[in-house]
């Protein structure tokens, strides 16, 4: 204990010492080496291929830009290609086939895709009139590192000539929106064109050249050119946002401020909040998981005054804007050192690059700007850190306290069957929900709605099955491992299959819980995600290996009280921060349809999940968890008798309803709060970090520390549960049947050893799984459950519901089910919420059909199916009377 206290005290001192605050503003602008042309260009193609930034073509005005009135300076088009390598030096890397500017471009794995554009050819003696051409040509620019030059690959032409449009890449598809088909704005279009690139990165040039553009339905806003088109996630699906632009409206030029979004899954357009000002010809790019940065654009306020102002023109507004796709709000994003219009923002070496562009009428700039998102570190506060450290010390202390009692495998695995029913119930609750509920569920309702709440509402229904069906079987056979039932019902091989699947599931569960919780908490503490994972893993291994199941269930109970109490306080605090309180909360959320609880479509792939998917998925997940998850079943066996075990199940079921309302309400309140205060949204934060961000930045000192500590400890609680239950499964299912060790003391030592090894494995995988690109930790966790637990649930249902199923059929059903789950994950777009139910059905159907094809088994199964569940005592442990009492 002394060493533990010293470790945590040292950690606290490090955290407090490391507290700091960043400079104001979300974005840092840095000037890179300018293009090797003193004039710069407007309308160049720009993109990245093979780590090299490419800028090609463009137009400018030769000096002197403003000359005598009788000597008008003509715009010049160019064909040069420039490349910027990692060394930061520009080189000329070739030429285009012809001068061109004002086309669209996107970076793809195959090269920089350049689309359309225009060129004006000056007159000559033979043909004195200038010729203006708008192109439909499309080509790929590729960097050849061996030759240090750019090559060009022709692609299929656009459906129509197009200049001044804007393109974006979503997955493997390129979308080009807006532009003109002729010289002036009278030819502005409402086009939406798509080019689907191959998923195979090894596609040949011939295959690329044969790709064809698809003409999609026109977008519903006014025709326009000089618009911004950006792809970003909207909380449900990827979407395309068409922002601002200009058009010809009769004799007037109209400067547009509207914003439209196309949901790419539902193929529906929706008008969004207008931009605060026109940003025509600006640049836009997605930042973070749900922001769009508009880094430049002309507002039209000085339209037509270029000749009058000449060099006195102040340039375009030098303030960037941020749009948030979830709350549908615009906010200022800080001053810019320069506003470059008619250029393309690209990502290069982890930063946003604004290469060259127009800074005022007729004036281009060769400057190249790099933009980097600054992560806000507002400082967690000394008091919060003290609360965090003290709380972690207390949680570890609770676990270590039970070390003296864990002196046998029965005590280590089942707590000597002396755990109070309410403690076991709180432990089931904490095991089923975990820290992911605390961060993932509010994030889900913040970004979407209440539809997923229906899944939790299935728990009380499944609790009936758990109490009346699952619990009697496990208590009757006096199970230490849930998979002992599979051996009695089928054979030892099926038991091993179930136990192995469970072990794999919980190793990955540990990794997912730690990695995703660490990512969510990185916004609230100075710890990196990796450091948070190591802290959670180390402390969990420590008290779980020493204290066994008693340490786990009692710390679970502490977590239940702290997390529910803290969440209730945070929710009430949030309501107090919302304008007009409860009424404002309800009105704003209702206006945004945030209380939607059911979608009545039939598509199983839609991110706006269908009601039938939620109901079937929720039933399947909970049946698997309550009947075949050792982490839950183990708690059935920690109480003195079946009656009190049943109470523990009902305790969990009843806690689930208010907890669901609280956590989904929390997410909706966060949505309303940040809709009213969008300037507080950090573009570097992920959606899953929304609640920890609010905790760290807005809750009172001390309370914030307690809630962050609670999330840490809740993750540890979940991880320790996995460690203990998997160690139980390995020792009980793999070692004891073969009498590998001599006595109970050696098995206890083995249990502690496996607890440590499994904890190390889970922590190691967690370090590998850390990825800030994950859109929703809730969704990822649901997939992990489905990939493993569906088969386990299917084996249990097969054994309980049929008398004909045999061991060979169950084994084949389990294997086919496991392969099918992997195929569902990799090869289909089916919503992960259906994985578990699909696994149950596949395992059951295949297992039963294979059993029918084989001779009927001779293994006695009396008392092991639902048909004789409440019959005579079949060699159980003296609890059939308790079963009969419950039935009565």
Residue pairs with C-beta under 8 A, 6 or more apart in sequence:
1 397
1 400
4 393
4 396
4 397
4 400
4 542
5 393
8 389
8 392
8 393
8 396
9 389
11 389
11 535
12 385
12 386
12 388
12 389
15 380
15 385
15 388
15 389
15 525
15 526
15 527
16 382
16 385
16 386
18 526
19 379
19 380
19 381
19 382
19 385
19 526
20 377
20 379
20 526
21 377
21 378
21 379
22 374
22 375
22 376
22 377
22 378
23 374
25 334
25 374
26 322
26 333
26 334
26 373
26 374
26 376
26 682
26 683
26 684
27 293
27 320
27 333
27 334
27 371
27 372
27 373
27 374
28 371
28 372
28 373
28 374
29 336
29 337
29 369
29 370
29 371
30 369
30 370
30 371
30 372
31 337
31 367
31 368
31 369
31 370
32 84
32 88
32 353
32 368
32 369
32 370
33 84
33 88
33 89
33 90
33 368
34 40
34 90
34 366
34 367
34 368
35 41
35 55
35 82
35 90
35 355
35 356
35 366
35 368
36 82
36 90
36 92
36 366
37 80
37 82
37 366
38 366
39 60
39 61
39 62
39 63
39 364
39 366
40 58
40 60
40 356
40 357
40 364
40 365
40 366
40 367
41 55
41 57
41 58
41 59
41 60
41 78
41 101
41 356
41 357
41 364
42 58
42 59
42 60
42 101
42 102
42 341
42 342
42 343
42 356
42 357
42 358
42 364
43 57
43 58
43 59
43 101
43 102
43 103
43 117
43 342
43 343
44 55
44 56
44 57
44 58
44 101
44 343
44 344
44 355
44 356
45 54
45 55
45 56
45 57
45 58
45 100
45 103
45 105
45 112
45 114
45 117
45 141
45 344
46 53
46 54
46 55
46 56
46 105
46 112
46 343
46 344
46 346
46 353
46 355
47 53
47 54
47 105
47 106
47 107
47 108
47 111
47 112
47 113
47 114
47 141
47 344
47 346
48 54
48 107
48 112
48 346
48 347
48 348
49 107
49 111
49 112
49 141
49 142
49 143
50 142
50 143
50 145
51 85
51 86
51 143
51 349
52 83
52 84
52 85
52 143
52 145
53 83
53 84
53 346
53 348
53 353
53 355
54 81
54 82
54 83
54 84
54 93
54 112
54 141
54 143
54 150
55 81
55 82
55 84
55 355
55 356
56 79
56 80
56 81
56 82
56 96
56 112
56 114
56 141
56 150
57 77
57 78
57 79
57 80
57 81
57 96
57 99
57 100
57 101
57 103
57 117
58 77
58 78
58 101
58 356
58 364
59 75
59 76
59 77
59 78
59 99
59 101
59 102
60 75
60 76
60 78
60 364
61 73
61 74
61 75
61 76
61 362
61 363
61 364
62 73
62 76
64 73
65 73
65 362
65 363
66 73
66 310
66 311
66 362
67 73
73 362
74 122
74 130
75 120
77 99
77 100
77 101
77 119
77 120
78 99
78 101
79 95
79 96
79 97
79 98
79 99
79 100
80 92
80 95
80 96
81 92
81 93
81 94
81 95
81 96
81 141
81 150
82 90
82 91
82 92
82 93
83 90
83 91
83 92
83 93
83 143
83 150
84 90
84 91
84 348
84 368
85 91
86 349
91 148
93 143
93 148
93 149
93 150
94 149
94 150
94 151
94 152
96 152
97 152
98 119
99 119
100 117
100 118
100 119
100 135
101 117
101 118
101 119
102 117
102 118
102 163
102 164
102 342
103 114
103 115
103 116
103 117
103 118
103 135
103 162
103 163
103 165
104 114
104 115
104 116
104 117
104 162
104 165
104 166
104 167
104 176
104 179
104 344
105 112
105 113
105 114
105 115
105 167
105 344
106 112
106 113
106 167
106 168
106 169
106 174
107 113
107 169
107 346
107 347
108 140
108 169
108 174
108 197
109 197
109 201
110 140
110 142
110 197
110 201
110 203
110 208
111 140
111 141
111 142
111 143
111 153
112 140
112 141
112 142
113 138
113 139
113 140
113 155
113 167
113 174
113 195
114 138
114 139
114 140
114 141
115 138
115 158
115 162
115 165
115 167
115 174
115 176
116 134
116 135
116 136
116 137
116 138
116 158
116 161
116 162
116 163
116 165
116 176
116 179
117 134
117 135
117 163
118 132
118 133
118 134
118 135
118 163
118 164
118 183
119 132
119 133
119 135
120 130
120 131
120 132
120 133
121 130
121 131
121 132
121 133
122 130
123 129
123 130
123 131
132 183
134 161
134 162
134 163
134 180
134 181
134 182
134 183
135 161
135 162
135 163
136 157
136 158
136 159
136 160
136 161
136 162
137 154
137 157
137 158
138 154
138 155
138 156
138 157
138 158
138 195
139 152
139 153
139 154
139 155
140 152
140 153
140 155
140 208
141 150
141 151
141 152
142 150
142 151
142 152
142 153
143 150
144 150
144 151
153 205
153 208
153 209
154 209
155 195
155 208
155 209
155 211
156 195
156 209
156 210
156 211
156 212
156 213
157 213
158 176
158 193
158 213
159 191
159 193
159 213
159 215
160 181
160 189
160 191
161 181
161 182
162 176
162 179
162 180
162 181
162 189
162 191
163 179
163 180
163 225
164 178
164 179
164 180
164 225
164 226
164 281
165 176
165 177
165 178
165 179
165 189
165 191
165 225
165 227
165 229
166 176
166 177
166 178
166 179
166 227
166 228
166 229
166 284
167 174
167 175
167 176
167 177
167 229
168 174
168 175
168 229
168 230
168 231
168 240
169 175
169 231
170 231
170 238
170 240
170 264
171 238
172 196
172 197
172 198
172 199
173 194
173 195
173 196
173 197
174 194
174 195
174 197
175 192
175 193
175 194
175 229
175 231
175 240
176 191
176 192
176 193
176 194
176 195
176 229
177 191
177 192
177 193
177 219
177 227
177 229
177 240
177 242
178 188
178 189
178 190
178 191
178 223
178 224
178 225
178 226
178 227
178 229
178 242
178 245
179 188
179 189
179 191
179 225
180 187
180 188
180 189
180 225
181 187
181 189
184 248
185 225
185 246
185 247
185 248
185 253
186 248
188 223
188 224
188 225
188 247
188 248
189 223
189 225
190 218
190 219
190 221
190 222
190 223
190 224
191 215
191 218
192 215
192 216
192 217
192 218
192 219
192 262
193 213
193 214
193 215
193 216
194 213
194 214
194 216
195 211
195 212
195 213
195 214
196 211
196 214
197 203
197 208
197 211
198 207
198 208
198 211
217 267
219 242
219 260
219 262
219 269
220 260
220 269
220 271
221 242
221 256
221 258
221 260
221 271
222 247
222 249
222 254
222 256
222 258
223 247
224 245
224 246
224 247
224 256
225 245
225 246
225 247
226 244
226 245
226 246
226 280
226 281
226 342
227 242
227 243
227 244
227 245
227 256
227 280
228 241
228 242
228 243
228 244
228 245
228 279
228 282
228 283
228 284
228 294
228 297
229 240
229 241
229 242
229 243
229 284
230 240
230 241
230 243
230 284
230 285
230 286
230 292
231 238
231 239
231 240
231 241
231 286
232 238
232 239
232 241
232 286
232 290
232 291
232 292
232 325
233 239
233 289
233 290
233 325
233 775
234 261
234 263
234 290
234 325
234 326
235 290
235 325
235 326
235 447
235 448
235 687
236 263
236 265
236 447
236 448
236 607
236 608
237 263
237 264
237 265
237 266
237 607
237 608
238 264
238 265
239 261
239 262
239 263
239 264
239 325
240 261
240 262
240 264
241 259
241 260
241 261
241 272
241 284
241 292
241 323
241 325
242 259
242 260
242 261
242 262
243 259
243 275
243 279
243 284
243 292
243 294
243 323
244 255
244 256
244 257
244 258
244 259
244 275
244 278
244 279
244 280
244 282
244 297
245 256
245 280
246 253
246 254
246 255
246 256
246 278
246 280
246 281
246 300
247 253
247 254
247 256
248 254
253 300
253 303
255 278
255 280
255 299
255 300
255 303
256 278
256 280
257 274
257 275
257 276
257 277
257 278
258 271
258 274
258 275
259 271
259 272
259 273
259 274
259 275
259 323
260 269
260 270
260 271
260 272
261 269
261 270
261 271
261 272
261 325
262 268
262 269
263 270
265 606
265 607
265 608
266 606
266 608
272 323
272 328
273 323
273 328
273 329
273 330
275 294
275 321
275 323
275 330
276 321
276 330
277 299
277 317
278 297
278 298
278 299
278 300
279 294
279 296
279 297
279 298
279 299
279 321
280 297
280 298
280 299
280 300
280 341
281 297
281 298
281 341
281 342
281 358
282 294
282 295
282 296
282 297
282 298
282 339
282 341
283 294
283 295
283 296
283 297
283 340
283 341
283 343
283 344
283 345
283 354
283 357
284 292
284 293
284 294
284 295
284 345
285 292
285 293
285 295
285 345
285 346
285 347
285 352
286 292
286 293
287 293
287 322
287 352
287 373
287 683
287 684
288 373
288 682
288 683
288 684
288 685
288 686
289 686
289 687
289 775
290 324
290 325
290 326
290 447
290 687
291 322
291 323
291 324
291 325
291 681
291 683
292 322
292 323
292 325
293 320
293 321
293 322
293 333
293 345
293 352
293 371
293 683
294 320
294 321
294 322
294 323
294 333
295 320
295 336
295 345
295 352
295 354
295 371
296 316
296 320
296 336
296 339
296 340
296 341
296 343
296 354
296 357
297 316
297 317
297 339
297 341
298 316
298 317
298 341
299 316
299 317
302 309
302 313
302 314
305 313
306 313
306 361
306 362
313 360
313 361
313 363
314 360
315 338
315 339
315 359
315 360
316 339
316 341
316 359
316 360
317 339
318 335
318 336
318 337
318 338
318 339
319 332
319 333
319 334
319 335
319 336
320 332
320 333
320 334
320 335
320 336
321 330
321 331
321 332
321 333
322 330
322 331
322 332
322 333
322 678
322 683
323 329
323 330
324 330
324 331
324 674
324 678
324 681
326 446
326 447
326 671
326 687
327 671
327 674
327 675
327 678
327 681
328 592
328 675
329 675
329 678
330 678
331 678
331 679
331 681
332 679
333 683
337 369
338 359
338 365
338 367
338 369
339 359
340 354
340 356
340 357
340 358
340 359
340 365
340 367
340 369
341 357
341 358
341 359
342 357
342 358
343 354
343 355
343 356
343 357
343 358
344 355
345 352
345 353
345 354
346 352
346 353
346 355
347 353
350 372
351 370
351 371
351 372
352 370
352 371
352 372
353 368
353 369
353 370
353 371
354 368
354 369
354 371
355 368
356 364
356 365
356 366
356 367
356 368
357 364
357 365
358 364
358 365
359 365
373 683
373 684
374 684
375 682
375 684
376 682
376 684
377 526
378 696
378 697
380 524
380 525
380 526
380 696
380 704
380 705
380 708
381 701
381 704
381 705
383 701
383 702
383 705
384 701
384 702
384 704
384 705
384 708
385 705
386 705
387 702
387 705
387 706
387 709
388 525
388 705
388 708
388 709
388 712
391 705
391 706
391 709
391 710
391 713
392 539
392 709
392 712
392 713
395 539
395 543
395 555
395 558
395 713
395 716
396 539
396 542
396 543
398 543
398 551
398 554
398 555
398 558
399 542
399 543
399 544
399 546
399 547
399 551
399 552
399 554
399 555
399 720
400 542
400 543
400 546
400 547
400 551
401 547
401 551
402 546
402 547
402 548
402 550
402 551
402 554
403 546
403 547
403 551
405 411
405 416
405 547
405 548
405 550
406 412
406 546
406 547
406 548
406 550
406 551
406 748
407 748
408 416
408 744
408 748
409 480
409 731
409 744
409 747
409 748
409 751
410 416
410 417
410 480
411 548
411 550
412 548
412 549
412 724
412 748
412 751
412 752
413 480
413 548
413 549
413 634
413 724
413 728
413 731
413 732
413 751
414 480
414 549
414 634
414 637
414 638
415 548
415 549
415 550
415 553
415 638
417 637
417 638
417 639
417 640
418 638
418 640
419 427
419 549
419 550
419 553
419 635
419 638
419 639
420 639
420 644
421 639
421 644
421 645
421 647
421 648
421 651
422 647
422 648
422 651
423 553
423 554
423 556
423 557
424 553
424 635
424 636
424 638
424 639
424 644
424 645
424 648
424 651
425 647
425 648
425 649
425 650
425 651
425 652
425 655
426 553
426 556
426 557
426 560
426 561
426 651
426 652
426 655
427 552
427 553
427 556
427 557
427 635
427 638
427 648
427 721
428 632
428 635
428 648
428 649
428 651
428 652
429 556
429 560
429 651
429 652
429 655
429 656
429 659
430 556
430 557
430 559
430 560
430 563
430 714
430 717
430 718
430 721
431 556
431 631
431 632
431 635
431 717
431 718
431 721
432 459
432 625
432 632
432 652
432 656
433 656
433 659
434 513
434 714
434 715
434 717
434 718
435 513
435 517
435 711
435 712
435 714
435 715
435 717
435 718
436 512
436 513
436 516
436 517
436 718
436 777
436 778
436 781
437 659
437 663
438 563
438 567
438 663
438 691
438 710
438 711
438 714
439 516
439 517
439 520
439 521
439 688
439 689
439 691
439 692
439 711
439 777
440 516
440 520
440 688
440 776
440 777
440 778
440 781
441 452
441 660
441 663
441 664
441 666
441 667
441 778
442 663
442 664
442 666
442 667
442 670
442 690
442 691
443 520
443 667
443 687
443 688
443 689
443 690
443 691
443 776
443 777
443 778
444 452
444 664
444 667
444 776
444 778
444 779
445 452
445 453
445 594
445 663
445 664
445 665
445 666
445 667
445 668
445 671
446 667
446 668
446 670
446 671
446 674
446 687
446 690
446 691
447 667
447 671
447 687
447 776
448 607
448 608
449 593
449 594
449 595
449 596
449 597
450 594
450 595
450 596
450 597
450 664
450 668
451 596
451 597
451 598
451 599
451 608
451 609
451 611
451 614
452 609
452 614
452 664
452 778
452 833
453 597
453 660
453 661
453 664
454 597
454 598
454 611
454 614
454 615
454 618
455 614
455 617
455 618
455 621
455 833
456 618
456 656
456 657
456 659
456 660
457 618
457 657
457 660
458 615
458 618
458 619
458 622
459 618
459 622
459 652
459 653
459 656
460 653
460 654
460 656
460 657
461 619
462 619
462 622
462 623
462 626
463 626
463 649
463 650
463 652
463 653
465 623
465 626
465 627
466 626
466 627
466 649
467 646
467 649
467 650
467 886
468 886
468 887
469 627
469 800
469 866
469 869
470 626
470 627
470 633
470 636
470 796
471 636
471 642
471 645
471 646
471 649
472 642
472 869
472 870
472 883
472 886
473 485
473 800
473 864
473 869
474 482
474 485
474 633
474 636
474 637
475 636
475 637
475 641
475 642
475 645
475 876
475 877
475 879
475 882
475 883
476 863
476 874
476 876
476 877
476 879
476 880
476 883
477 484
477 485
477 488
477 876
477 877
478 637
478 876
478 877
479 485
479 633
479 637
480 634
480 637
480 728
480 732
481 499
481 630
481 728
481 729
481 732
481 733
482 498
482 502
482 628
482 629
482 630
482 633
482 634
482 729
483 495
483 496
483 498
483 499
483 502
483 630
483 729
483 733
484 495
484 732
484 733
485 796
485 799
485 864
486 494
486 495
486 497
486 498
486 795
486 796
486 799
486 810
487 494
487 495
488 864
489 799
489 800
489 861
489 864
489 865
490 795
490 799
490 805
490 806
490 807
490 810
490 811
490 859
491 807
491 811
491 859
492 737
493 807
493 811
494 795
494 807
494 810
494 811
494 814
495 733
496 733
496 734
497 795
497 811
497 814
497 815
498 628
498 792
498 795
498 814
499 630
499 729
499 730
499 733
499 734
501 788
501 791
501 792
501 814
501 818
502 628
502 629
502 630
502 725
502 726
502 729
502 788
502 792
503 726
503 729
503 730
503 758
504 788
505 784
505 785
505 787
505 788
505 789
505 792
506 630
506 631
506 722
506 725
506 726
506 758
506 762
507 722
507 726
507 758
507 761
507 762
507 765
508 765
508 784
508 788
509 718
509 722
509 762
509 781
509 784
510 718
510 719
510 722
510 723
510 758
510 759
510 761
510 762
510 763
510 765
510 766
511 762
511 763
511 764
511 765
511 766
511 768
511 769
512 766
512 769
512 777
512 780
512 781
512 784
513 715
513 718
513 719
513 722
513 766
513 781
514 532
514 533
514 536
514 537
514 715
514 719
514 762
514 763
514 766
515 529
515 533
515 766
515 767
515 769
515 770
515 771
516 688
516 769
516 774
516 777
516 780
516 781
517 532
517 536
517 711
517 712
517 715
517 777
518 527
518 529
518 530
518 532
518 533
518 536
518 766
518 770
519 529
519 686
519 688
519 689
519 770
519 771
519 772
519 774
519 777
520 686
520 688
520 689
520 691
520 692
520 711
520 777
521 527
521 532
521 689
521 692
521 708
521 711
521 712
522 528
522 529
522 532
522 689
523 682
523 685
523 689
523 692
523 693
523 696
524 689
524 692
524 693
524 695
524 696
524 704
524 708
525 532
525 696
525 708
527 535
529 770
530 767
530 770
532 712
533 763
533 766
533 767
533 770
534 763
534 767
535 712
536 712
536 715
536 716
536 719
536 763
537 719
537 759
537 760
537 762
537 763
537 766
538 763
539 716
540 716
540 719
540 720
540 723
540 759
541 723
541 755
541 756
541 759
541 760
541 763
543 551
543 555
543 720
544 551
544 552
544 719
544 720
544 723
544 724
544 755
544 759
545 723
545 752
545 755
545 756
545 759
546 752
548 724
548 751
549 634
549 638
549 724
549 728
551 720
552 717
552 720
552 721
552 724
553 635
553 638
555 713
555 716
555 717
555 720
556 717
556 721
558 713
559 710
559 713
559 714
559 717
560 655
562 706
562 710
562 713
563 710
563 711
563 714
564 655
564 659
564 662
566 703
566 706
566 707
566 710
567 662
567 663
567 666
567 707
568 662
569 703
570 666
570 691
570 694
570 695
570 699
570 703
570 707
571 662
571 665
571 666
571 669
573 698
573 699
573 700
574 666
574 669
574 670
574 673
574 694
575 581
575 582
575 585
575 669
577 673
577 698
578 584
578 585
578 588
578 669
578 672
578 673
578 676
579 676
580 587
584 672
585 668
585 669
585 672
588 672
588 675
588 676
589 595
589 668
589 669
589 671
589 672
592 671
592 675
594 668
594 671
594 672
595 668
598 611
598 614
599 606
599 608
599 609
599 610
599 611
600 610
600 611
601 608
601 610
602 610
602 612
603 610
604 610
604 613
604 830
604 831
604 834
605 828
605 829
605 830
605 831
606 831
607 831
609 831
609 833
613 831
613 833
613 834
614 833
616 834
616 837
617 831
617 833
617 834
617 835
617 836
617 837
618 833
619 837
620 790
620 793
620 834
620 836
620 837
620 838
620 839
620 840
621 782
621 785
621 786
621 789
621 833
621 836
621 837
623 793
623 797
623 840
624 785
624 789
624 790
624 792
624 793
624 796
624 836
624 839
624 840
625 632
625 785
625 789
625 793
626 632
626 649
627 633
627 793
627 796
627 797
627 800
628 789
628 792
628 793
628 795
628 796
629 789
629 792
630 725
630 726
630 728
630 729
631 721
631 722
631 725
634 724
634 725
634 728
635 645
635 648
636 645
636 648
636 649
637 645
639 645
639 647
639 648
641 879
641 882
642 879
642 882
642 883
642 886
643 882
643 885
643 886
646 886
666 691
667 690
667 691
670 690
670 691
670 694
673 694
674 680
674 681
674 690
680 697
682 693
685 693
686 772
686 774
687 775
687 776
688 774
688 776
688 777
688 778
692 708
692 711
695 704
695 707
695 708
696 704
696 708
699 707
719 759
719 762
722 758
722 762
723 755
723 758
723 759
723 762
724 755
726 754
726 758
727 751
727 752
727 754
727 755
727 758
728 751
730 754
730 758
731 747
731 750
731 751
731 754
735 741
735 747
735 750
736 747
741 747
741 750
774 780
779 832
782 832
782 833
782 835
783 825
783 832
783 835
785 835
785 836
786 821
786 832
786 833
786 834
786 835
786 836
786 838
786 839
787 821
787 822
787 825
787 835
787 839
788 821
789 836
789 839
790 817
790 821
790 835
790 836
790 837
790 838
790 839
790 840
790 842
790 843
791 814
791 817
791 818
791 821
791 839
791 843
793 836
793 839
793 840
793 843
794 813
794 814
794 817
794 839
794 840
794 841
794 842
794 843
794 844
794 847
795 810
795 813
795 814
795 843
795 847
797 840
797 843
797 844
798 805
798 809
798 810
798 813
798 843
798 844
798 847
798 848
799 805
799 810
799 864
799 865
800 864
800 865
800 866
801 844
801 865
801 866
802 848
802 851
802 865
803 861
803 865
803 867
804 848
804 851
804 852
804 856
805 847
805 848
805 851
806 851
806 854
806 856
806 857
806 859
807 857
807 859
808 850
808 851
808 854
809 846
809 847
809 848
809 849
809 850
809 851
809 852
809 854
810 847
810 851
812 846
812 847
812 850
813 842
813 843
813 844
813 845
813 846
813 847
813 848
813 850
814 843
814 847
816 842
816 843
816 846
817 839
817 842
817 843
817 846
818 839
820 838
820 839
820 842
821 835
821 838
821 839
821 842
824 830
824 835
824 838
825 832
825 835
830 838
851 857
862 868
862 871
862 874
863 869
863 871
863 872
863 874
863 875
863 876
864 874
869 883
870 880
870 883
870 884
870 887
872 880
873 880
